[in-house]
């Protein structure tokens, strides 16, 4: 308020001082302010200074003016104080502005490719925000998504969470194409499978042992390469299995409905996700198991394909495990995917 009043007073004083006061009634050239006193303007005449036709109406003003130098100095002093007060008030406001939000997308991509980790993180986070609000052009969207998928694929290096945010927002906004969805979902986990013979547990629990082995399928997720999102979770469904290259057997029983879990960036989990009774003779066997991994909408508990803007994101997983059944119902496992 004080700065605004000071500025108004300073401007008024400057106008008055610069305009000055009239010191005579001589004719003055309007264009160059030359004193035309003594020049006969009853005939066509030109200004001796600038050549303007001063015999025409409106080309001459009456009275020479002298500036109020002291008033001008005072006005400039007041304006200087007003400017200082304005600067003091504006500094906190300017500092609070998030200037990265107005930075061109091309510059942000350049920062993302640079060697400064802080600049990279800030730039990628801002690009993710622009994807969310729909303010990133297709050209730059394709570039940052391609970069994020490439970063997600490199398991030998830590996955920066902002790249996960880019992929999450691209998926949830419906802008990620089917190929991109498949690649994103497949690279979230680096899963391996353990098969544990829990047949002895049946006897310990008083259940009848019918000769079929009770196999527990235990998933090691590996490091999860995704951003934490309150909107998305993962569900892993056990589809079925085949023993020693035999026919596919659909999963059955109450323990194979699927496992739902929230992915956290960098987290690695080990969880029993299914149990299946399988008829196995003593000796070595090869078990091939089949799975489906898909994203799930946590809020509505609907698969992502139930949302009007996003199609299903599902990938097929297969694990081949070499197992050895021994008389004591122990199971030795070598696992892979």
N, C-alpha and C positions, 0 to 999 in steps of 0.2 A: 504494500500500500504506500509506504513512504517512498519507495523507489519510483512508483508510478506518478505520485504527486511531484516529486523532484524533477522527473523527466518532463512533465507537462510545463512546469514553471520555466525550466531551462529552455525548452523549445520556444515558448512565447517570448522570453527575454532575448533569445538569439534572433528571432524574426524582427523584433523592434529595433535591436541594436544594428543589425545588418541593413535594414531598410533606411535607417537614419532620419535626419531632418532636412527639410528643404532650406537652402542657404541663399537662393536667389530665384528670380523668375525668368532666367535665360532659357531660350529654346534648346533642347537637347535631342540629339539623334537617338531614336529608340533602339537601333541596332547596336551601336558601339559606344553610346553615352558621350559622344563628342559635343563640346559646347559650340553651338551654332550662332552665338551672339554676334550681330553685325552682318550676318549673311542675308542678302535680299531674297526672301522666299516668295516674292510676288511673281517671279518668273521661275521657270523650271530650273532647279538647282540640284546638285548632288552633294552628298556629304564629302567634305575634303578628306575625311579619314577612311571611310569604308566604301564610298561610292554609292550609297543608298539614295534613292530619289526622295529627298526631304520635302519636295513641293507637294507631294501627295498627302492626303488626309490620313492621320493615324501614324505617320512615320516620325512624328516629333512629339516629345513630351516637354512640359513646362517645368522648369525648376531643377537645379542641380542639387543633389543630396549628399550629405556628409554622414558617414557611419559613426555611431556611438561606440568608439573603441572600448571604452570602459564597460559599457553594457554587454558588448560581445564577449569580453574576457570573463565577466561575472557569469554569463550564460554558459560558456564553455566549462567553467568550474562546476556549476550546478549539474550539468550533463555528465561530467566525469564522475561526480559523486553518485549520481543516479545509476550510471553504468556499473560502478563498483558494487552498489547495493544489489543490483539485478544479478550480477555475476555470483555474489555470495548466495543468493536465493536459488539460482539455477544449478549450481555445482552439485548439490545432493540429488536433484532431479535427474541431471544428466548421468551421474554415476549409477543411479538406480535403473537406468534403461538397459535392456538386454540388446546390445547392438548387433549381436550375432544373428538376431531374427531378421535384420534387414540386409545382411551380407549376401551377395549374389551366390547362387547355387554352385556356379563354376568355381568360385573361390573356396567354398566349403569342400568340394570334392578334391581340390588341390591340397587343402589342409589334411584331408583324410588320407591322402597318399604320401604325405610328408613324414618326416622323422621325429616330429615333436608329438609325444604321446598325449599331452594335455590338449593340444590343438586338435588332434585327431579325434579324441573322445568328444570334445565339445561340438565339432563339426558334424560328426555322425549322429549325435543325439539331436541336433537341430534338423538334420535331414529327415530323421525318423518323425520328428514333430510335424514337419511339413507334409510328409506322406499322410499322417493321421488326419490333418485338416484339409487335405486335398489341394495343397499349394505347391506341389512339385511337378514340373513338366515331365512328360513321358521320357524325354531324352535323359534327363538327370536321374529319374526314377530307375530306368533300366541300368544305368551305370552303377548306382549305389547298391542295388539289389545284387547285381553280378559280383560286385566286390564283397558284399556280405556273405554270399553263398561260398565264394572262394575262401574267405577267412574261416567259415564254419567247417569247411572240408579238411583243413590242415590240423590234424590231431596232435602234431608235435609241438604246437604252440598254443598258449592260453587263448581262449575265445573272449574277445572284448564284448561285454554286455551290450553296448550301444548298437553293435551290428545285429545282435539278437532282437533289439527293439525295432530296427529297420525291417527285419523279416516278419516280426509279429504284426507290425502296423500294415505292411504290404499285404499280408494274408487277411487280416481283419477288415481292411478297407476294400477287399475284393479286387485289388489291382494285380495280385500275383497270379500268373498263368498256371495252367495245370502242371507243366513241366517243372516250374519253379516250386510249386507246392510239394511235389513228389521229392525233389532234391532236398528241400528244406526239412521235411519230415524225416527222410531217410538219414540225414546227417545229425539229427538231434542226439541220437544215442550211438554208442559203439558197443552193442550188446553181445554178451556171450552167455551160453546156457550150461548149467550144471544139472545132471540128473542124479538124484539121490534115492536109493532103495530104502523106503520106509516100511517095508513089509513086516518087519518085526514089531512095528508099532501096532499093527492089527492084532497080533497075539497078545501084546501087553495090555491092549484096551479091551480084551475079551471078545474080539470079533473073530468070526470064522475065517480061516485062511483057505481059500479055494484053489490055491496053486498059482493064482495070478499075482504078479509082483505089483505092489503099490509104489509107483514111481512119483516122486516129487520133482517138479520142474522149477528150478531156481534160476532167476534171471539176474545177471550182473549188468547193470545199465551202461557202465562206463561213464566218463564225464559227460554231463548233459550240456550241450552247446546250444543254449537258448536264453532269452531274457526272461526274467520272472514276470508273469502276467497274471492278473486276477481273472482274466477272461478265458484263458486257455488251460487245459489239462491234457494229459495223455491217457489213452486206454489201450491196453494190450490184450487181444483176444487169442486164446489157444484154439486153433481150427482143427487140428488132427495130427496124425502121425503115420509113419510107415516103418515096418521092421524088416531089416535085411533086404531092402529093395522090393518088398512085397506091396500089396495093394494099400491104398490110402484108407485109413480108418478115421472116421469123424470123431472129434472129441466128444466125451459123454460124461455124465455125472454132474452133481451139484457144485463141484469145485472148479469148474472150467468156464464160468460165466464171464471171465475177463477181470483184469486188474486195472483200477483207475488210480492215477497218481498225479500230483502236481509237480511239474518239472521246475527245478531251481538251477540257476546258472552255476556251473562248476560242480554240482552235486553228483555223487556216484552212489547208487543204491544196490543192495543185494536183497532180493525178495522172492519168496515162494509164490509163484503166480498161477500154478495149476497142479493138480494131482490126477493121476490116471492109472487105472489098473490095466496091466498089460501081461498077456500070457507069454512068458519067456522061459526057455529051457536053459539049463546050465551051459555056460560057455560064453564066447564072445559074440556080441551082436552090434549091429549098426542101426541106430534109431534116428530117423529123419523127422523132425517136427516142423509144423507149419503154423504161422502166426499172422495176425493183422495188427498193425500199429496205426492208430488214427488220433487226430486232435479232437478234443471235445470241448464244447461250450460249457464252462463251469457255471455260469449264471443260470442258464435254463436247463442244464444237463441234457441238452440235445447235441447230437453230432453236428459238426460244423456245417454239414451239407443241409441241415434244417434251416439255416439262416438264409434269407432271401438273397443276400449279396455274395455269399461264398459257397462254392461247390465243395464236395467232399475231398478231404486230404487223407488218403489212406495208402499205406505201403505194405507189401507182402514181405515177411521175414521167414527164412528157412535156417534151421540149425541141424547139423549132422554130428551126432555124438557116437563115439566108439565106446561100448560098454562091455563089462565082463561080469556075468552072473556066476556067483560061487555058491556052494552048498549052504554056507552060513547066511545067505541072503544079503551078503555085502555087495556093494556095487562099486567098481572102479571106473572112473569116468575120464575120458579125454574129450574136451569140448571144442567146438569151433562153429563158425557161422558161414 
